[in-house]
């Protein structure tokens, strides 16, 4: 089969909820990294682009009408190119990259764009239709994250635990203490702050210029979610649940951002004068119990590594999305890793950087590609948990 290569990868800064990116429409934000890839790869004949695949978890607001197709047109890509939005909730961006890689491997494309988008600040409220004529009772749902329009049969069979509750379930099941969670959260913040200070995110970030009335555009060029903190400060935060251990300090944020990657076959690389940075070795998904959805990266990663014949000890970088510290620690311990294994999110993770749902998977791969190049390492494993009980994983190899 044809090999798939990542030739370029870029993302916007990750905005805090209601922050610098909050006024930017979701489809406009998705267009930003696509446009940047066009500008950075001038030799590419974009008329030969096969498809644009973007992950997006919400799709209830400005992202509702196939945000990938809208974004590629807004970015100035040829209208001949296709566009599709995919939804595997938190794993959507990683799924999009995997779908693009498989399309190239199958010989059906030589040039693809893939990534993810989520502007959680702009997630709308939605109202269901009346269940009967003259029904005056209506319910409004916030689509920012979590369950809505719950199926009673689903509730009875599997439960519909909120995301923080699923993390509490893991903390209880695996005996993960509040102290260990806070320690991991501080580690994530410390690594991310150091990486930002040293300019290590510069290669992967493209600035967003946000129009303002009667003022020059606001230039958002750095991640906004990072917080200076300490173990004492984290320990002082109130848990979300009585007798619980999950807090705002040891959980990921509600954020805005977009990412995109340029993928090509070997013939596509030669034809368009591209330079490959990494090769996509494979992707795998797995299902787990919805009430402990955060453990999903374990079976997904084990399945993929087994399929590829790679031992986790051979993996140089492990980009594991930090939905919650309890969730990450449950996964790393089940994978046989120490809590402070230096391979885990070397530049910090979603607890520090934020978690724009559909973007995050593409962000993991973008960061991993740059980290592999910087460290001259070989393999990176990118993995995430997924709501309703799934995990997704991808392995890439530096070229």
Secondary structure in CASP SS format (residue, H / E / C, confidence):
PFRMAT SS
TARGET T0000
AUTHOR 0000-0000-0000
METHOD secondary structure of the structure
MODEL  1
X C 1.00
X C 1.00
X C 1.00
X C 1.00
X E 1.00
X E 1.00
X E 1.00
X E 1.00
X E 1.00
X E 1.00
X E 1.00
X E 1.00
X C 1.00
X C 1.00
X E 1.00
X E 1.00
X C 1.00
X C 1.00
X C 1.00
X C 1.00
X C 1.00
X C 1.00
X C 1.00
X C 1.00
X C 1.00
X H 1.00
X H 1.00
X H 1.00
X H 1.00
X H 1.00
X H 1.00
X H 1.00
X H 1.00
X H 1.00
X H 1.00
X H 1.00
X H 1.00
X H 1.00
X H 1.00
X H 1.00
X C 1.00
X C 1.00
X C 1.00
X C 1.00
X C 1.00
X H 1.00
X H 1.00
X H 1.00
X C 1.00
X C 1.00
X E 1.00
X E 1.00
X E 1.00
X E 1.00
X E 1.00
X C 1.00
X C 1.00
X C 1.00
X C 1.00
X C 1.00
X C 1.00
X C 1.00
X C 1.00
X C 1.00
X C 1.00
X C 1.00
X H 1.00
X H 1.00
X H 1.00
X H 1.00
X H 1.00
X H 1.00
X H 1.00
X H 1.00
X H 1.00
X C 1.00
X C 1.00
X C 1.00
X C 1.00
X C 1.00
X C 1.00
X E 1.00
X E 1.00
X E 1.00
X E 1.00
X E 1.00
X C 1.00
X C 1.00
X H 1.00
X H 1.00
X H 1.00
X H 1.00
X H 1.00
X H 1.00
X H 1.00
X H 1.00
X H 1.00
X H 1.00
X H 1.00
X H 1.00
X H 1.00
X H 1.00
X H 1.00
X H 1.00
X H 1.00
X C 1.00
X C 1.00
X C 1.00
X C 1.00
X C 1.00
X E 1.00
X E 1.00
X E 1.00
X E 1.00
X E 1.00
X E 1.00
X E 1.00
X E 1.00
X E 1.00
X H 1.00
X H 1.00
X H 1.00
X C 1.00
X C 1.00
X E 1.00
X E 1.00
X E 1.00
X C 1.00
X C 1.00
X C 1.00
X C 1.00
X C 1.00
X C 1.00
X C 1.00
X C 1.00
X C 1.00
X C 1.00
X C 1.00
X C 1.00
X E 1.00
X E 1.00
X E 1.00
X C 1.00
X C 1.00
X C 1.00
X C 1.00
X C 1.00
X C 1.00
X C 1.00
X C 1.00
X C 1.00
X H 1.00
X H 1.00
X H 1.00
X H 1.00
X H 1.00
X H 1.00
X H 1.00
X C 1.00
X C 1.00
X C 1.00
X C 1.00
X H 1.00
X H 1.00
X H 1.00
X H 1.00
X H 1.00
X H 1.00
X H 1.00
X H 1.00
X H 1.00
X H 1.00
X H 1.00
X H 1.00
X C 1.00
X C 1.00
X C 1.00
X H 1.00
X H 1.00
X H 1.00
X H 1.00
X H 1.00
X H 1.00
X H 1.00
X H 1.00
X H 1.00
X H 1.00
X H 1.00
X H 1.00
X H 1.00
X H 1.00
X H 1.00
X H 1.00
X H 1.00
X H 1.00
X H 1.00
X H 1.00
X C 1.00
X C 1.00
X C 1.00
X C 1.00
X H 1.00
X H 1.00
X H 1.00
X E 1.00
X E 1.00
X C 1.00
X E 1.00
X E 1.00
X E 1.00
X E 1.00
X E 1.00
X C 1.00
X C 1.00
X E 1.00
X E 1.00
X E 1.00
X E 1.00
X E 1.00
X E 1.00
X C 1.00
X C 1.00
X C 1.00
X C 1.00
X C 1.00
X C 1.00
X C 1.00
X C 1.00
X C 1.00
X C 1.00
X H 1.00
X H 1.00
X H 1.00
X H 1.00
X H 1.00
X C 1.00
X C 1.00
X C 1.00
X C 1.00
X C 1.00
X C 1.00
X C 1.00
X C 1.00
X C 1.00
X C 1.00
X C 1.00
X C 1.00
X H 1.00
X H 1.00
X H 1.00
X E 1.00
X C 1.00
X C 1.00
X C 1.00
X E 1.00
X E 1.00
X E 1.00
X E 1.00
X E 1.00
X E 1.00
X E 1.00
X E 1.00
X E 1.00
X E 1.00
X C 1.00
X H 1.00
X H 1.00
X H 1.00
X H 1.00
X H 1.00
X H 1.00
X H 1.00
X C 1.00
X C 1.00
X C 1.00
X C 1.00
X C 1.00
X E 1.00
X E 1.00
X E 1.00
X E 1.00
X E 1.00
X E 1.00
X E 1.00
X E 1.00
X E 1.00
X E 1.00
X C 1.00
X C 1.00
X H 1.00
X H 1.00
X H 1.00
X H 1.00
X H 1.00
X H 1.00
X H 1.00
X H 1.00
X H 1.00
X H 1.00
X H 1.00
X H 1.00
X H 1.00
X H 1.00
X H 1.00
X H 1.00
X H 1.00
X H 1.00
X H 1.00
X C 1.00
X C 1.00
X C 1.00
X H 1.00
X H 1.00
X H 1.00
X C 1.00
X C 1.00
X E 1.00
X E 1.00
X E 1.00
X E 1.00
X C 1.00
X C 1.00
X C 1.00
X E 1.00
X H 1.00
X H 1.00
X H 1.00
X H 1.00
X H 1.00
X H 1.00
X H 1.00
X H 1.00
X H 1.00
X H 1.00
X C 1.00
X C 1.00
X C 1.00
X C 1.00
X C 1.00
X C 1.00
X C 1.00
X C 1.00
X C 1.00
X E 1.00
X C 1.00
X C 1.00
X C 1.00
X C 1.00
X C 1.00
X H 1.00
X H 1.00
X H 1.00
X H 1.00
X C 1.00
X C 1.00
X C 1.00
X H 1.00
X H 1.00
X H 1.00
X H 1.00
X H 1.00
X H 1.00
X H 1.00
X H 1.00
X H 1.00
X H 1.00
X H 1.00
X H 1.00
X H 1.00
X H 1.00
X H 1.00
X H 1.00
X H 1.00
X H 1.00
X H 1.00
X C 1.00
X C 1.00
X C 1.00
X E 1.00
X E 1.00
X E 1.00
X E 1.00
X E 1.00
X E 1.00
X E 1.00
X E 1.00
X C 1.00
X C 1.00
X C 1.00
X E 1.00
X E 1.00
X E 1.00
X E 1.00
X E 1.00
X E 1.00
X E 1.00
X E 1.00
X E 1.00
X C 1.00
END
